Amino acid sequence: EMCGRDWSSDVCSSDLLNLLQQDFKGAENHSTQTMSQDDKQFVDMLTQGIRQREDAHYSMLLPFKARPKLPNNRGMAEKRLRLLKSKLQKDSRYKNDYFEFMNKIIAANDAEIAPPVECENGERWYIPYFGIYHPKKGKIRVVFDCAAKYKDTSLNDHLLQGPDFINVAASRVVCL
């Protein structure tokens, strides 16, 4: 049991690679032999920490390069939230699309409302978010901005990137 949840099964490394590759045609033959040391560390960390929940979704720990001591960025996150609220109040289409998107991902269990958590060391890192429309489709998606900087650092600065299946797939495209 982790974080008050029961996990139905562990996932082996081949399952993990299949899960990571499922959206990238042409990356099926990308093995750990062609991965960098960081990519291998990423796969090892996720293999040890990924779990399939009872609702069939997967959950995993963040793949930190080394566990950082992040500063409490609450003030920055609250400022970004005020800007978002202002935009939601000014633009009814944006507000409706934004709320519809968020309700869909919560209903599908792709996201959940975080329960209050008390951290022993008081460490906190808040992820700001915003909505953006696809330039051609006109459809909104919400971006959870892990690249947002506070005190010259971001969450992304401390995470392993993982295998680059997009470039592996693209390298197999032949143009005539």
C-alpha positions as CSV (number, residue, x, y, z in Angstrom):
1,E,0.0,0.0,0.0
2,M,1.4,3.4,-1.0
3,C,-0.2,6.7,-0.2
4,G,-3.3,5.0,1.1
5,R,-3.9,3.1,-2.1
6,D,-3.8,-0.6,-2.9
7,W,-1.8,-1.5,-6.0
8,S,-3.0,-4.5,-7.9
9,S,0.3,-5.6,-9.5
10,D,3.9,-4.8,-10.1
11,V,5.1,-4.1,-13.6
12,C,8.2,-5.7,-15.1
13,S,10.8,-3.7,-17.3
14,S,9.5,-5.2,-20.6
15,D,6.0,-4.0,-19.6
16,L,7.4,-0.6,-18.9
17,L,9.2,-0.3,-22.2
18,N,6.0,-1.4,-24.0
19,L,4.0,1.2,-22.1
20,L,6.5,4.0,-23.0
21,Q,6.7,2.9,-26.6
22,Q,3.0,2.4,-27.3
23,D,2.5,6.0,-28.7
24,F,5.6,5.9,-30.9
25,K,5.4,3.7,-33.9
26,G,8.9,2.6,-35.1
27,A,10.3,2.6,-31.6
28,E,9.5,-1.0,-30.9
29,N,13.0,-2.2,-31.4
30,H,14.6,0.4,-29.1
31,S,16.3,-1.7,-26.5
32,T,18.1,-0.8,-23.3
33,Q,21.4,-1.6,-25.2
34,T,21.0,1.6,-27.2
35,M,20.0,3.8,-24.3
36,S,22.3,6.3,-22.5
37,Q,23.2,5.7,-18.9
38,D,20.6,8.3,-17.8
39,D,17.9,6.5,-19.9
40,K,18.9,3.2,-18.3
41,Q,18.7,4.8,-14.8
42,F,15.2,6.2,-15.8
43,V,13.9,2.8,-16.9
44,D,15.4,1.1,-13.8
45,M,13.8,3.7,-11.5
46,L,10.4,3.3,-13.1
47,T,10.6,-0.4,-13.3
48,Q,11.1,-0.5,-9.5
49,G,8.5,2.2,-8.8
50,I,5.7,1.8,-11.4
51,R,2.5,0.1,-10.2
52,Q,-0.8,-0.6,-11.9
53,R,-3.6,0.6,-9.8
54,E,-6.9,-1.2,-9.2
55,D,-8.5,1.1,-11.8
56,A,-5.9,-0.2,-14.4
57,H,-4.1,3.2,-14.6
58,Y,-0.4,3.3,-13.9
59,S,1.3,5.3,-11.2
60,M,5.0,6.0,-10.7
61,L,7.3,8.0,-8.6
62,L,9.0,11.0,-10.1
63,P,12.3,10.0,-11.7
64,F,14.7,12.4,-9.9
65,K,18.3,12.5,-11.0
66,A,19.1,12.9,-7.3
67,R,16.4,13.9,-4.7
68,P,16.6,17.7,-4.5
69,K,15.6,20.0,-1.7
70,L,13.2,22.2,-3.6
71,P,12.3,25.7,-2.3
72,N,8.7,26.4,-1.4
73,N,7.3,28.1,-4.6
74,R,3.8,28.8,-3.2
75,G,4.0,32.5,-3.9
76,M,4.9,32.0,-7.5
77,A,2.2,29.4,-8.0
78,E,-0.4,31.6,-6.3
79,K,0.6,34.5,-8.6
80,R,0.1,32.2,-11.7
81,L,-3.2,31.1,-10.3
82,R,-4.4,34.7,-10.0
83,L,-3.4,35.3,-13.6
84,L,-5.4,32.1,-14.6
85,K,-8.4,33.2,-12.6
86,S,-8.3,36.6,-14.3
87,K,-8.2,35.0,-17.7
88,L,-11.1,32.7,-16.8
89,Q,-13.2,35.6,-15.7
90,K,-12.5,37.6,-18.8
91,D,-13.0,34.9,-21.4
92,S,-16.1,32.7,-21.1
93,R,-15.1,30.3,-24.0
94,Y,-11.7,29.7,-22.3
95,K,-13.4,29.2,-19.0
96,N,-15.9,26.7,-20.3
97,D,-13.3,24.8,-22.4
98,Y,-10.9,24.8,-19.4
99,F,-13.4,23.5,-16.9
100,E,-14.7,20.8,-19.4
101,F,-11.1,19.6,-20.0
102,M,-10.3,19.4,-16.3
103,N,-13.6,17.7,-15.5
104,K,-12.9,15.1,-18.2
105,I,-9.4,14.2,-17.0
106,I,-10.6,14.0,-13.4
107,A,-13.6,11.8,-14.4
108,A,-11.3,9.5,-16.4
109,N,-9.0,9.2,-13.4
110,D,-6.1,10.7,-15.4
111,A,-5.8,13.4,-12.7
112,E,-7.1,13.6,-9.2
113,I,-7.6,16.3,-6.6
114,A,-4.6,16.1,-4.4
115,P,-5.4,15.3,-0.8
116,P,-3.8,17.5,1.9
117,V,-0.4,16.1,2.9
118,E,1.8,17.1,5.8
119,C,5.5,16.9,5.0
120,E,7.8,16.3,7.9
121,N,10.5,18.6,6.5
122,G,8.0,21.2,5.3
123,E,9.1,20.9,1.7
124,R,6.6,21.9,-0.9
125,W,6.6,22.4,-4.7
126,Y,3.5,23.6,-6.5
127,I,3.0,23.0,-10.2
128,P,1.4,25.9,-11.9
129,Y,-0.9,25.2,-14.9
130,F,-2.6,27.0,-17.7
131,G,-4.7,26.2,-20.8
132,I,-3.6,26.6,-24.3
133,Y,-5.5,26.1,-27.6
134,H,-4.1,23.9,-30.4
135,P,-3.4,26.4,-33.2
136,K,-5.1,24.3,-35.9
137,K,-7.7,22.3,-34.0
138,G,-8.9,25.0,-31.7
139,K,-9.1,22.5,-28.9
140,I,-7.8,23.4,-25.4
141,R,-5.4,21.3,-23.4
142,V,-4.1,22.1,-19.9
143,V,-0.4,22.3,-19.4
144,F,1.0,21.4,-16.0
145,D,4.1,23.6,-16.1
146,C,6.9,21.6,-14.6
147,A,9.4,23.9,-16.4
148,A,8.2,26.9,-14.3
149,K,11.3,28.5,-12.6
150,Y,11.4,29.7,-9.0
151,K,14.7,30.7,-7.3
152,D,16.5,29.6,-10.5
153,T,15.2,26.1,-10.5
154,S,12.3,24.1,-11.8
155,L,11.0,20.6,-11.3
156,N,12.1,19.6,-14.8
157,D,15.7,20.6,-13.9
158,H,15.8,17.7,-11.4
159,L,14.1,14.9,-13.4
160,L,15.6,12.4,-15.7
161,Q,14.2,12.9,-19.2
162,G,13.8,9.3,-20.2
163,P,14.3,7.5,-23.5
164,D,13.7,9.6,-26.7
165,F,11.3,7.4,-28.6
166,I,10.2,10.3,-30.8
167,N,13.6,10.7,-32.4
168,V,14.0,6.9,-32.7
169,A,10.8,6.7,-34.6
170,A,11.6,9.7,-36.7
171,S,15.0,8.3,-37.6
172,R,13.2,5.4,-39.4
173,V,11.3,7.7,-41.7
174,V,12.8,7.7,-45.2
175,C,12.1,10.6,-47.5
176,L,12.3,10.1,-51.3
